[in-house]
């Protein structure tokens, strides 16, 4: 059952806070990485480049655990358990540029590598827990 992202949980996702995304490797061990985060109000939006481990893990299992901590108050955070509902290259370059604006105040993502293909990973929240 999907849960909504609203109130303070949405504010934390929309703020300049990082998400720590947890996926599971093939051998069953956890893989946790910090990434930039966005929301369309219904889903959590993450952006990555093809060839990285965590998108492959997410595609394989279809599941992720996400934790967004308030950088100004680390005792306040939102945890989200969710499932992958879409991954697309469409609009991914523009999306990483908008995230670069949010997190770095630059108009274009400065770490793009030649030949890199960006991807948006859309997570449907199934459990949303706000703490703090």
Secondary structure, DSSP 8 states (H G I E B T S, - for coil): ------HHHHHHHHSS--EEEEEE-TTS-EEEEEE--EE-SSEEEEEEETT-HHHHHHHHH-EEEEEEEETTEEEEEEEEEEEEEEEESTTHHHHHHHHHHHHH--SS-TT--TT--EEEEEEEEEEEEEE-
